[in-house]
Every structure is written in C-alpha cells, then in structure tokens.
Amino acid sequence: MGLAACSPGSGSKQDSGAAVDGAAVSVAAGSAIADEVKAQEPAACVDHSKLDPTALPALPETPYTATFEAVWRMVLEKHFDPTLACQDWPALRVELGAKLVDAEDPAAAYAIMNELLDRLGQSHFRVIPPSANTDAEAGPRGSAQAPLSARWIDEELVVVDGAVGGVDSGIPRGAVLLEIGDHKLGELTARIKARTERPSELAFELTRGVANLLSGDDGETRTVRFRDPAKDQERTREVTCVTPTGDLISLGNLRNIPTTVEGRMIAGTKTGYLAFNYWMLPMINKVETTMAELRAEGMESLIIDLRGNPGGVGAMSVPLARMLLREDGSLGTLQFRDFKQEFKVTGNPDAFAGPLVLLIDEGTASTSEIFATGMRDLGRLQGIVGGRASAGAALPSLIESLESGAILQYVVGDYHSSKGTVAEGDGVLPDVLVQEHRQDFAAGRDPVLDAALRTLSNPAVGD
C-alpha cells in the first residue's frame, strides 16, 4: 500500500525453509537510438541524481507525452536509488517515449507508461489513468463494497467470506466466481496471468481486480454469476454495495478508510486472536485496549492475523512490536534517498511474552511484511503460517495526482530487516505452508488458523 508507508525486486531472496504442516503441506524518431541502447549492457550503475532533464532531446509530441514526461521525471527525482535499479533512465525515456506515437488509445499509452515503471522491477509503481473506475485492474469504482471477498485457490476465484461487516451477500463460502457484471473473470485471469510471474503476485492482482469490480457507490448493485458449491450448478445473484463499517480514518490521498480491529479468545483454548485491516496510527489505542482485554481473559499465546492487510503507515509497527518485545530491538531500516529511518523498538518489561504466530497470505503487503520480517528476524515468532507467500510489496511509496488527472504511485524507500532480510519480490515465506482448498471454505473451515493452533501446540513445527 502506498502513502509513504510501507513494493517486487530489490534485494536478496529469503531462505524458504518452509515446514509442511501435517494435513497442510507466487516514429521512427528515437527508435534507432533505443535499439542501440538495448543492445549495450551498461558497464556500471550510473548515478542519475545530477541529470539535467532540460538538456535532453525533445520527445515526439502526442496527447500523452506530457504525462509520460511527468512520470519519468518524478521517478528520476524521488526514487530512493539514484541509479534507478541500474537502469539507463535517459535511454528508456527515448525508447518508450517514441512508442507513444503508435498508441491507438489512452489504454495503450498508459500501458507504455507502466512499462517504463515495470523496468525498475519493483512493486508500488503504477500509473492509474483518469478513467480507472471503468477498469477492473486499475482501481475501485467507489467507496462502498459488495459484502463478499474471494481469493485465488486451486486455480479458481473462491469466495472465502460471503458476509462482510455483518451484511450477508447471499453467496455461500466456497462458491466459485465466474462473472461480475459484464466482466468474465476467466478473461481477467488470463490478462493478469500474462503479466505476472509469481503465484503470490497473480493471486494478489486477481483478488484486487475482483474487489475493484465489486466496489461502487453505496446502494449500487452488482450482478454476480457463480458456481454454487452445494448443488454444483451456476447461479446468478444481485449483490448490493454497502459502506464498510468501522472508524473512518483519512491520511494523505487515502480518504475515509474504514478501519477495524478484532480481538477474541479462540474457543476451547488459551490463545488470543488479533486482526486489523490497515496500519493506521489512530488505530493503535484500540489495538492496545484489545490486547489488554485478551490478557485479562487469560491469554497465554497469541495469533495475529495479517491476511489481507495491505499495509498503511509503517510507524504503527513500532508501538505494536513494543506490546510484544521485552528487550530492545529493531524491525529494520527504511533507506530513503537522503536519510534512513530505523524502526527501533524500546523494550517493554510489561510486554506480552507468550508464544506468537502470524498468519499471512497474498494480500499481506507493505507494513504487514515489514512487521512479519522484522519480528521473525528478532526471533520473537513461534512461526509464520500461510497458504502462500505474502505479496512481496514491502517498499514505502507515495501517491500523487498528475495534471492529466492520472494518479502516480511510486516508491521512495528501500527496506531491510535488522539481519538484512528483504520482503520485496519473493515476499515473506511461511514457516508452515498450508494447502488450502475450496472445500475447506465451503465446509466453514479455516485451514490456516487450524494450522496456527497446531503450531502453537507443537513448538517444533515453527522451528
């Protein structure tokens, strides 16, 4: 998630070492120059921080050139790495700027701009066109949401929750989504598969695309065609978009984000369960209160569920870690172009010291990945349990509006844990990898949570 908070590609890969849990086993102008540049490998990374853009040759005039130039220049000036991942940034300007001449429509032009950003090999780089609300892959269509969520499981888009925020969509868990409105989800899947490489990246993009299609203004309806798990037959249902419940928090370009904190003791155990949907500093008081309530109920071990948590403000990770660390520690460091920010945690003698397990999935991103990586490298976790690796989108980013009405999200920092581990790219890999199936959700089971409870009862599993 963006917001100078806490994106695949800039560092060493983590050691997988995943345990398998019992039942649980991502124009012409400029073309000659571009061809020559592509044929030559740069001898060394070049620092572009002193480059004078005004001294560069003009690009071909098109309706999209000014926006392309703004994107190119903003990355040049704001990226944390002045070598821009060792890319020849001036040559890419010539190569891709020349392609705009052949762009048949805005979609093609914005695809070229995103191709420029893709050359950096990092997430949290994206240009969203002004018409994004008509595109499943570009952004939400409104602040309300149909009350169901789906994930990519066993090569299908499976409904994992058909009642969100106390509102029942009427679509059962375990159903397979086929169409939303006039969007065939098989076609959406094919497009996203063509541009992604890692399983977690594919699952993350599909989940986000479906959520975008299910969004809208409060009271709008979405026609959903799905395969019913009980009768194994196709059905269609009208689902109404509702405004999510929860305290609304605004920060930067993120407006009226509904935030929720959930805490409970898991029935029949002395294990507490804590989940929250974003990392926003105003939420920390509610998290602290929830932790105190769980401890008062006799909590001896804790599961923090970061599944589907896309991040937010990185600074919130420090006070949460302080509730869990009795000794001083560091969750890692963010390196910006001109300074560093270390997530130092002062030890708290009153911190909860019982066994701790984190739950992750492909929707675990950004600050969630920083927290998971940092806590694991501090040796505080019994284990990390999940159906697949996290999103691999851990770098902080900013979101800015361009004159054309487009939105640019771009990375401004790099992250490493106290041991030098990165979450960017491959993501956080589970210690216990759980095999999820559609039938689990149809039967009302949560195989990842079940595996976490087994991990807590068998310490060797998380080693």
N, C-alpha and C positions, 0 to 999 in steps of 0.2 A: 504494500500500500504506500502511496506517496505521502507527501507532506513533511518533508524534512524530518521524517520519522524514519521509520525504518521501513536486490533486484537481480539470467544465468551467465556466469562466466569469468570471474576474475581471480582465480586463486587455486590453491591445491585442492585435490579431492579428499573427502573424508574416507577413513578406513571403514568399510561397510560392516564387517563383523556381525552381521545380523543373526541373532539366535532365532530358531524356529520354535514356535510355541505349540506343543502337542497337536491339538486339533487345529491349530493355527499355523500353518507352515508359511518409475517417469519419465537536318540536324547534323547532321554531319558535323556541325561545329562542335569541337571538343572530342569527337569520337576517336580520332587518331591519337590524341594525347592520352585519352583514357585507356586505349588498347596498349599503349606503350607503358603506362604506369602499371597496369595489371600484369604485364609480362616481367616486371622487375621486382624482386624482393628487396625491401629496404635494408640497408646494411646495418642500421641500428635504429632504435626508437628515437624519434625527434621530439623535442620539447616545442609545442606549438604556442606556448603562452605569450611569446613576443611577436607572434604573427600579426601583420597589419592587414586586415581584410580589405581595406580600401585600396591596397596596392595590387589586388588580384584582378584578373581579367573579368569582364562582364559575362554573365550567363545569357543564353538566349532568352528573349522576352516571351513569357507565356502568362496566362492568368494566374499561375501558381508559383511563379518564380519568387515573388516577394516572400511568400510563406516559407518556401524551401530555404531561402537565404536566412530568414529569421531562425528557423530550426537549426540550421548548420552553425550559425554564429552563436546562438545561445549555448549550444553544447561546447563549442570552442572556448567560450569564456567561463562557463560554470562547472564543467566536469572536474571531478577531484583529481584526475590523472592528466597532467598537461601533455602527455604523449598520446592521449586518447586511444589507449589499448594498442599502442604501436601502429595505429592506422595512419596512412598518408591522407590526412583530412583535406588538404587543398586539392589533392588529386580526386578524392571521392566527390568533392563539390563539382568538379568539372565533369566527371563520369556520369553521375546521377542527375546533375542539373541539366545536362544535354538530353536526357531521356524524357524530360517534361514536355519537349516539343511533340512527342508522339503520344502523350497521354490523351486518350479519347474522351475521358470524363473525369470528374473530381475523384472518383474512387481510384482510378488508375494513378492519378497524380499523388494522392495521399499514400498509396501503396509504395510509390517511389521514395517518398519521404521516410516512410517506415523502413524501407530497405536500407536507407542511409543509417538509421539508428541501429538496425539489426547488425550492421558490420562491427559494432562495438562488442557484440556477444554478451550483452548484459540485459537483464530484465529492467522493469520500471522505466523503459524508454519507449514512448509511444506518442504518435500524433493522432488525436481524435478529431475528425472533421466536423464542421458545424452541423452537418446532417446526421450526426452519430445516433440520434434517437430512433432512426429507422433501420439501424444495422445491429444484428444480434451480437456481433463481435466488437462493437465499438463502445457501447455504454448503455446504462439503464435508460428506460423510456419515461421514468417518473419516480417519485419518492415512495410510492406505495408498491406492494408486492403481493402476488398470489401466494397464499399460505401453504406452500409446499417447497421442498428442496430435493434436488436429485444429484446423484454422483455417478461417475463412470465406473461401473463394476461389471466384470465378466463381459466386456465389450458391449455393454448396454447402458443406457441412461436410466438408472433405477431410482425410484422415489424412496428416499431414506427417511423422510418425515412428511406426512401428509396433513399435519395440523401444527401450524406455527403460531406462537403467541396466543394460544387458546382458541384460535379460529381453525375449524376443520374444512379442508378443501373438498372433502368427499372422494378424494383419490387415495386409495389404500397404499400403505407401505409395501414395497416390493413390486409395485406396478412399473412397467417399462414405458417411458415416454416415447411417442412416435412423432407427434406434430404439435406445434404451438401456433395457433392462428394459421397463417399460410406458409409457415416455415416447416419444412420437412427436416427433422433432426438428423436423418441419415445424411442429408446433403451438408448440413452444418458440420457433422462429424468428419466427413470426407475433406472439407476445406481445412479444418483445423489439423487433421492428421497430416496433410500435405506440408504444413509449415512448422510442425513441432517435431522434436526428436526424442525427448524423454517421456516415459509413461506418466510421470507426475505432471509434467508440463501440459500434456494432452488432457489429462483429467482436470487440471485446474482451469484451462481455457474452456473446456466443454461446460464445466459447472458454472463458470461466469457467463458464458453465452446463454445458457438456459435461464439463469437468473435475470439476465437482461430482457429476454423475451417474456418473462413472467412479470416484469415490472410495468408500472403505469401510474396514472393518477388514481387517487382514491375513488373507488366505486366502479372503475372500468373493469370490463370482463375480458377474460382470455379463454379461447376455445382450445381445450387440450384433448388430443387423441392419445389413448394409452392402451396397453395390453393388461387386462385385469389378471392378477396372479392367481385368484381363486378359480375363475372359470376359464382361464387361458384363452380369452377372446377379446377382440378390440372393442373399446367403448369410447364415447366422446362426452365431455363434461364442460359446462361453462363455469369458470372459476373467477371469483371477484377479487380484485386487488384491494388490499386493506393497508392502512398506515401501520407500520410495526409499532408494537408497544415498547415502552422503555423511556428513560430520560433522554431528551434530545440535547445533543452537545454539538456545537459548531466550532471549527478551528480552521482558519485559512480558507481554502476553497472547499473544504468539506463542511456542508451546511446541514444542520438538523439531523445529525446521525443518531438513530435510536440505539442507545446503549443498554445492555442488560447484564446483570450479574446473577448467577445461580449458585446456590450452595445447599447441600443436603448431606445427610448421612446415608450411606448405602445400606439398605435394609439387611438385617442379619449380620452386619459387620461393624467393626470399629473404624471403618475407612470413610473419610470425608471426600466429597466430590465438589470441586470448584470449577466453574466455567464462566467466561465473559467473552463478549463478541468483538470487542475492539480494545486497543490500548490507548486510552484517553486519560490524562491525569486527573480530571474531576471524578473519575470512577474509583480512584484508589481508596477513598474513605469507605465506600460501600464494600469493596473487597476486604478491607481491614476489618470492618464490622462482621462480615460473613465468616472470616477466619476465626474471629473471637467466638462467634456463636458455635461454630463447629468444635472448637477446642472445649467449650463449656459443655458440649454434649458428649465428651469423652473421646474425641478423635485421637487415634493412635497412629494412623497412616493417612496419606492424602493423595488423591488423584486430581491433577489439574488438566482439564480438557481444553486443548488448544486447537481442536479440529475446526476447520472453517474460520479460524480467527486470522484475518488478513493483515493485521498489524495496526499501526497508528503512530503514536508518539513514543519514540524509543526511551525517553526519560522515565516513563512509567515502569519500566522493567526494574529499575533500581529499588524503589520502595517495596515492590512485591518480593524481590530477592531478599530484602532485609527482613521480611517476615519469616524467611526460611534459612537464613545463614547466621550462625552464632560467631563465626570468625570473619575477619575482613577478607574481602575477595574482589575480583573484577570479572564482569561479564564480557569484557573485551573492549576493543577500541574502534571508534569510527575515525577514519582519516579523511579529512576534507582537504581542499586544495591548499588552504592557508593555515590550518590548525588541526589539532587532534581533540577528540572528545572520548575520554575513558569512562566507562560505566563502573565507577568504583562503588563498592558496597561496604558500608561500615558494619562490622559485626554487631549483632543484636543478642545480648545474653538471654532475652526473653523469646527468641525466635522459636518457631515450631521445628523440632529436630527429628521428628519421626520419619519413617520411610516415605519417599516421594516418587511418584511415577507421573510422567507426562504423556498425554495422548496427542497424536498428530495425524494429519492426512495431507492430501494435495492442496487443501485450502489453507494450511498453516503457512503463513508467509511473514516476511519483514520482521517486525519487532518480535513476533512469536518465535521466529527462527533464531534470532539473536539470543533471546532468553533461553531457549532449549539448548543451543550450542554452548552458551556460557555456563549454564548450570551443570551440564554434563562434564565439561572440562574442569570444573571445580570439584568434581567427584561427589556432588550432592544428590544425584539421582540414583534411585534403585534401577531405573531403566526408562527408555522411551519406547512406547508401544504404538504401532500404527499399521494400517493396511498398505501403505506405500510411503515413499519418501515425501518430505514436505515440498513446497513449491519451488525452492531454490531461488527465492526473490528477496534477498536479505539486505539489499543496499538502500540507504535513505534517498529519497527523491523529493522534488518539488513539482508543483503543478502550476502552470501559468497560461493565461489566455493570450492568444495572438490577435493581431489586428483583423485577420480574416474571419475571426470567430471560432477558429480551431483551438483546441486545447493541447498543450505540450506537457508531457510528464517526462522528467529527466533526472538522472542520478547525480547526486552531488557528493557522495561519500563512499568509502570502502570500509568493510568490516572484517576484523579478525578477532577471534577469542583470545583469552589470556595465553593459550597454548599455540596460537597461530592458526587455529582451525577456521575454515570459512564455511558458510552455509550457502553461499551464492553458487548457482549452477546445479550441482547434484542435489542440493538441499540437505536437510537433516535426515539421516538414515535411521530407521528404527532399530533399537537393540532387539526387539521382539517384533518380527514381521508376521502379521496376521492375515490369513487368507479370508477375504470377505466374499460372500455370495448373495445373490438376490434373495434366495430362500431364507437367509437369516433375517432380513428385514421384513419379509412377508410374515414370518413367524413371530415378529416382535422382539427378536434378539438383537443385542449389540455385541458382536464378537470381539471388538477391540476392547471395550470395557471389561468384558469377561476375562480376556487375556491379561489385562492390567491387574485384576484381582488375583489371578493365579500367580502373576509375577511378584506381587506383594507377599503372598503366602509362601513363595519359594524363591528366596533371595538369589539362589544360583542362576536362575533364569535371566536375570538382568545383568549378570556379570559379563 
